[in-house]
Amino acid sequence: MNMAEVWLKNNNIIDIQSIDKEKTRSTLLATEKKNGDLYTQVYFFTFYGKDGKSFDVITQSDATTEECSASEVNVFLVSKHEINH
């Protein structure tokens, strides 16, 4: 379970048990080295409910090679987007 799933659950958007894990997609959008072994990472997730609904979420957090989350996670629920290429 990742922080995006927890955020969706905690905000009563979707019950984690109703997420179709096999369809979940994640894409690393950006990573930036800060200092030492610390990186800022931005991910785009698409979660699919077993009812067919989808939820797009962007997360931003700091991470190291040892620890996937070295900071609190900022989570953004995307209500609408357009991809042109």
C-alpha positions, -999 to +999 in steps of 0.1 A: +000+000+000+014+034-008+006+069+006-017+078-024-039+048-015-040+058+021-049+094+012-078+082-010-090+060+019-086+087+046-105+112+024-134+087+018-128+087-019-124+049-023-121+020+000-087+003-004-104-031-007-122-020-038-091-010-057-082-033-086-045-037-078-037-054-111-049-024-131-031+002-109-005+022-129+023+044-116+047+066-136+077+085-123+072+120-137+103+137-123+132+132-099+156+158-087+188+152-067+188+176-037+219+169-016+238+137-007+214+108-011+182+128-010+159+131-041+125+148-047+103+125-067+069+132-084+047+102-094+015+099-113-008+071-102-040+058-118-061+037-095-091+017-108-120+007-086-136-027-092-167-007-103-148+007-132-142+042-118-106+056-121-088+080-099-057+099-110-033+111-082+000+129-083+024+126-053+055+146-044+079+135-017+116+132-008+133+098-009+167+082-005+181+051-020+175+034+014+141+049+022+112+053-003+097+082+017+121+105+036+095+133+040+058+138+042+039+131+010+020+159-009-010+143-027-031+159-054-063+143-068-065+152-105-101+161-114-095+167-151-066+165-174-059+164-211-030+146-227-022+159-262+009+138-272 
